[in-house]
Each structure stands twice: as C-alpha cells, then as structure tokens.
C-alpha cells in the first residue's frame, strides 16, 4: 500500500479504538487506514486523544498543525528511530566552522535562484540573476548571503508579477497577514511545503534544528527552511501560478480577516488537492535514470546533504530540469 498524506480541514476528533484510527465530525465517523498514512496535516479545530497520539508515535507518523488562518503552528514529531550520533556531530561541525557553513548556505541560495530563473523562463518573463549570483560568491557573512537572497527574490516577484492576471498581482510580498490574494496563496503553499520537508527530514538521520542559511532557533525546524529555498520556486510557486492562470482559484476563494486576506475553506481544499497532485507527479531523474515523484526529490535532497556532511560527495543543490 502506497502511503499518502492525510489532510483534515474540518473540525472533529481523532481517536483510536483498538487498532483502528477514527476521525469523527458532524458528518459522521470515518475509519482511517493507519498503514496507508504517511503524515497528517490538521487545519481545523481537531481534538486528538492521547491513545491516538501514542498510536501515531508507534507508527512514526508526523502530525503538522496549522492555525485557523492556514499558518503553520507546529508538529507532533515522534521519537526519532533513525538517529546517528556521528552524523549529528558532523552536522554541527559544518555549522560551527564558518567556511563549511558558508558553502552550504550559498548552495541553498544558488539553487533557489536558478530554479526561480527556470520558472521565469517558463512564464516568458525576464530572468537574469547573474549579477546577484556573482556577488553571492564574494560575500563573507551569513547576513550578506541573506541580503543577496532577498534582492534576488524581490526581482523574481517583480518579473513574475508581469505575467499574472489582474486581481492576482503580488505587488509586494507580505506574510503575516498576507495583504492580497496572491500573497495569501503563496504563504499557504509555503507553509504546507515547509511541513512536508519536516516530514522528509524526519525519515532521514538529519537533525532538523541544525541549519546553515537560517540561524538555528528554539521552536523551529530551521533545516527545513534551508531546504525550502530550493523547492519553493519549483513546487509552491508553480502551483500558485497554475491555479490562478487556469482559474481554479478565483477571488471568491478568499476572505478578508485579521487585517489581511486569507483562503476560504473551499479555497484551501482546492489548493491542497492540487498540492498533493503535484507532489505525487513523477519526473525522469537524470542521474537515477528512473521516474521519481516530486516529493521523493525532497528526500533525495536530504540524502545528498548527508553525503556532503560525511565527506562522500560534494553537495550540489537540485536545479530543476523539468
């Protein structure tokens, strides 16, 4: 049985009875085949019993929580079973040694920039970050890398904006809360992608709190932020672009709230459906010579990072060929 992500958008209760997991809401009670669940994404007001959490922990299923506005709140991260003390030491060493950290931080930004360029060419927009990428190789501080990344992203959004339909212009990137429809859509997708990457990291030996581009902080999985730099353009942005240009997401799928604009429940359902479809779609991997899903590409990126950390192979970020 191929495992799939489970998304709960409505309010209800998640509980266990004997060896079966159930979700109950006003529409009734539904049994869930736990062996077929990869991870769970909860957007509604859901009560989870302790027995259900114990069961999910036994099965190694990560549960991600999002608030009423669709913003990521946190994750139930079961006890890790793939821990490697040796890898954690090497991971920390690459953070503590400036040259090693800078190399990885620059790689994440470079990969993201190349994927943004790829998108803009697909959308027939101006795409040239060569000047910024040259500067990236010269800078010597993490803050300077972040500044270069911010300028690249600003240029990217400005070029992308010219291809978007009226009513769905980015104008300026705003987050909490998003100030218009396109910002709300991008934020929702980025939050979902961040949680997806957390799930993939959980299924490797990597420590999710040791990162290189983003500073490790308490209460966040900062390595997922690093890896998301590569995948936001080729997953989240492409989905957002397609949804608005094909008219799947329209102005009626948004609501004004919290001094900003947010997706309605129907809007979230449409986006999640397209997101799951995108992650399960396959591409021919040029190195492996076989088809892999786009979700699998995230896990493969984690494995590439592990090989770099243990000295087996120099890390090169995924640059989309598709």
C-alpha positions in Angstrom: 0.0 0.0 0.0 1.4 3.4 -1.0 1.3 5.8 1.9 -0.4 9.1 1.4 -0.7 12.4 3.3 -3.9 12.9 5.2 -5.3 16.5 5.4 -8.1 17.4 7.9 -9.7 20.7 7.1 -12.9 20.4 9.1 -13.4 20.3 12.9 -13.7 17.0 14.7 -12.0 14.4 16.9 -9.2 12.0 16.0 -9.2 8.9 18.3 -8.1 5.3 18.5 -10.3 2.3 19.2 -8.5 -1.0 19.4 -6.2 -1.0 16.4 -8.1 1.5 14.3 -7.8 5.2 14.0 -11.0 7.2 13.5 -11.9 10.7 12.6 -15.3 11.9 13.7 -17.1 15.1 12.9 -20.6 16.3 12.3 -20.8 14.3 9.1 -20.1 11.0 11.0 -17.3 8.7 11.9 -14.7 7.6 9.4 -12.1 4.8 10.0 -8.6 5.7 8.7 -6.2 3.0 7.4 -3.1 4.0 9.5 -0.8 1.7 7.5 -1.6 3.9 4.5 -0.9 7.3 6.2 2.5 8.9 5.6 1.9 12.1 7.6 -1.1 14.2 8.8 -1.9 17.9 8.2 -4.5 19.5 10.5 -6.2 22.8 9.6 -9.4 22.5 11.5 -10.1 22.5 15.3 -9.3 18.9 15.9 -9.2 17.1 19.3 -6.7 14.3 19.4 -6.9 11.7 22.2 -3.7 10.5 23.9 -4.3 7.0 22.7 -4.4 8.3 19.1 -1.1 10.2 19.6 0.5 7.1 21.2 -0.6 5.1 18.1 0.7 7.7 15.7 4.1 7.8 17.5 4.4 4.0 17.4 3.9 4.2 13.6 6.3 7.1 13.2 3.7 9.4 11.7 4.4 13.1 11.9 1.4 15.4 12.6 1.5 19.0 11.4 -0.8 21.7 12.9 -1.9 24.9 11.1 -4.0 27.6 12.7 -7.3 29.0 11.6 -5.6 31.2 9.1 -3.6 28.3 7.4 -0.3 29.3 9.0 2.0 26.6 10.3 1.8 26.3 14.1 4.0 23.2 14.9 4.4 19.5 14.6 4.0 16.4 16.6 7.4 14.9 16.0 7.5 11.2 17.2 10.7 9.9 18.8 13.3 9.5 16.1 14.3 6.0 15.2 17.0 6.8 12.6 19.3 8.8 14.9 23.0 8.8 14.2 25.3 10.5 16.8 28.1 10.6 14.3 26.0 12.4 11.7 24.7 14.9 14.3 28.3 15.7 15.3 29.3 16.2 11.6 26.1 18.3 11.0 27.0 20.6 14.0 30.6 20.8 12.8 29.5 22.2 9.4 27.5 24.8 11.3 30.3 25.8 13.7 33.1 26.0 11.0 32.5 29.2 9.1 33.8 28.1 5.7 31.8 24.9 5.8 28.6 26.7 6.8 29.1 29.4 4.1 29.5 26.9 1.4 26.2 25.2 2.2 24.3 28.5 2.8 25.4 29.8 -0.6 24.5 26.5 -2.2 20.9 26.8 -1.0 20.5 30.3 -2.3 22.2 29.5 -5.6 19.8 26.5 -6.1 16.8 28.6 -5.3 17.9 31.4 -7.6 18.5 29.0 -10.5 15.1 27.5 -10.0 13.5 31.0 -10.0 15.2 31.7 -13.2 13.8 28.5 -14.6 10.3 29.5 -13.6 10.6 32.9 -15.2 11.8 31.5 -18.5 8.8 29.1 -18.4 6.5 32.1 -17.8 8.2 34.1 -20.6 9.4 36.7 -18.1 12.8 38.4 -17.7 15.2 36.0 -15.8 18.7 37.0 -15.1 20.2 36.9 -11.6 23.9 36.6 -12.8 24.9 39.8 -11.1 23.5 38.7 -7.8 24.9 35.3 -8.1 28.4 36.7 -8.7 28.0 38.8 -5.6 26.9 35.8 -3.7 30.2 34.0 -4.3 32.1 37.0 -2.9 30.3 37.7 0.3 31.7 36.5 3.6 28.9 36.7 6.1 25.6 34.9 6.5 23.7 38.2 6.8 25.2 39.3 3.4 24.0 36.0 1.9 20.6 36.7 3.2 20.7 40.2 1.7 21.6 38.8 -1.7 18.8 36.2 -1.4 16.3 39.0 -0.6 17.3 41.0 -3.6 17.0 38.0 -5.9 13.5 37.2 -4.6 12.4 40.8 -5.0 13.5 40.8 -8.6 11.8 37.5 -9.1 8.5 38.6 -7.8 8.6 41.8 -9.8 9.2 39.8 -13.1 6.6 37.1 -12.2 4.1 39.8 -11.4 4.1 41.0 -15.0 2.7 37.6 -16.1 0.0 37.3 -13.5 -3.7 38.2 -14.2 -5.3 41.4 -12.8 -6.5 40.7 -9.3 -3.7 38.3 -8.6 -0.6 40.6 -8.6 1.9 40.1 -5.8 2.8 43.8 -5.8 4.9 43.4 -2.6 5.5 40.2 -0.7 3.6 40.3 2.6 3.2 37.4 5.1 1.5 37.7 8.5 -1.1 38.6 7.5 -0.9 38.5 3.6 -2.3 41.7 2.2 -3.8 40.4 -1.0 -4.9 37.2 -2.7 -1.6 36.1 -4.3 0.3 36.7 -1.1 -2.2 34.6 0.7 -1.9 31.8 -1.8 1.9 31.8 -1.7 2.0 31.9 2.1 -0.4 29.0 2.4 1.6 26.9 -0.1 5.0 27.8 1.5 3.6 26.7 5.0 2.5 23.4 3.6 5.8 22.8 1.8 7.7 23.6 5.0 5.7 21.0 6.8 6.3 18.5 4.0 10.0 19.0 4.2 9.9 18.4 8.0 8.3 15.0 7.3 11.0 14.1 4.8 13.8 15.2 7.3 12.1 13.0 10.0 12.6 10.0 7.7 16.3 10.5 7.5 19.1 10.8 10.0 19.4 14.5 9.8 18.8 16.7 12.9 16.0 19.2 11.8 17.2 22.0 14.1 20.8 22.3 12.8 20.8 24.6 9.7 23.2 26.7 7.7 21.5 29.6 5.8 18.9 30.2 8.5 20.0 30.6 12.1 19.0 27.6 14.3 16.5 28.8 16.9 14.4 27.2 19.5 10.9 26.1 18.5 11.5 25.8 14.8 12.9 23.2 12.4 15.3 25.6 10.6 16.9 23.0 8.3 13.5 22.7 6.6 13.7 26.5 5.9 17.1 25.9 4.2 15.9 23.1 2.0 12.7 25.0 1.2 14.8 27.7 -0.6 15.3 25.1 -3.4 11.8 23.8 -3.5 9.6 26.9 -3.1 10.1 28.0 -6.7 9.5 24.6 -8.3 6.7 23.4 -6.1 4.8 26.2 -4.3 5.3 28.9 -6.9 4.5 26.7 -9.8 1.3 25.5 -8.2 0.2 29.1 -7.3 1.0 30.3 -10.9 -1.1 27.4 -12.4 -4.0 27.8 -10.0 -4.6 31.4 -10.8 -3.9 31.3 -14.5 -6.2 28.3 -15.0 -8.9 29.9 -12.9 -9.0 27.1 -10.4 -8.5 29.7 -7.6 -10.6 32.8 -8.0 -11.4 35.9 -5.9 -14.3 34.1 -4.4 -11.9 31.6 -2.7 -10.5 34.3 -0.4 -11.9 36.2 2.6 -10.8 39.3 4.5 -9.7 38.6 8.0 -7.1 39.7 10.6 -6.4 42.9 8.7 -5.4 40.7 5.7 -6.6 38.3 3.1 -6.9 34.5 3.6 -8.1 31.5 1.8 -11.6 30.2 2.5 -12.1 26.5 3.4 -13.1 25.7 -0.2 -10.0 27.6 -1.4 -7.8 25.6 1.0 -9.4 22.4 -0.2 -8.7 23.2 -3.9 -5.1 24.2 -3.1 -4.4 21.1 -1.1 -5.8 18.9 -3.8 -3.5 20.5 -6.4 -0.6 20.3 -4.0 -1.0 16.6 -3.4 -1.4 16.0 -7.1 1.9 17.9 -7.8 3.9 16.1 -5.1 2.7 12.7 -6.4 3.6 13.5 -10.0 6.7 12.0 -11.4 9.7 13.2 -13.4 12.6 11.2 -15.0 15.6 11.6 -12.8 18.7 12.2 -15.0 21.1 10.5 -12.6 19.0 7.7 -11.3 17.6 7.0 -14.8 14.1 6.3 -13.4 10.9 8.2 -12.6 10.6 9.6 -9.1 7.9 11.7 -7.5 8.5 15.3 -6.7 8.0 14.5 -3.0 10.8 11.9 -3.4 13.1 14.7 -4.8 12.9 16.3 -1.3 14.1 13.1 0.4 16.8 12.7 -2.2 18.0 16.3 -1.4 18.3 15.3 2.2 20.4 12.3 1.3 22.7 14.5 -0.9 23.2 16.7 2.1 24.0 13.7 4.3 26.6 12.6 1.8 28.2 16.0 1.9 28.3 16.1 5.7 30.0 12.7 5.9 32.5 13.6 3.2 31.3 11.2 0.5 30.1 13.7 -2.2 30.1 17.5 -2.6 26.6 18.9 -2.2 25.1 20.5 -5.3 21.5 21.8 -5.0 18.8 20.5 -7.1 18.4 22.7 -10.2 15.1 21.8 -12.0 15.4 20.2 -15.4 11.6 19.8 -15.6 
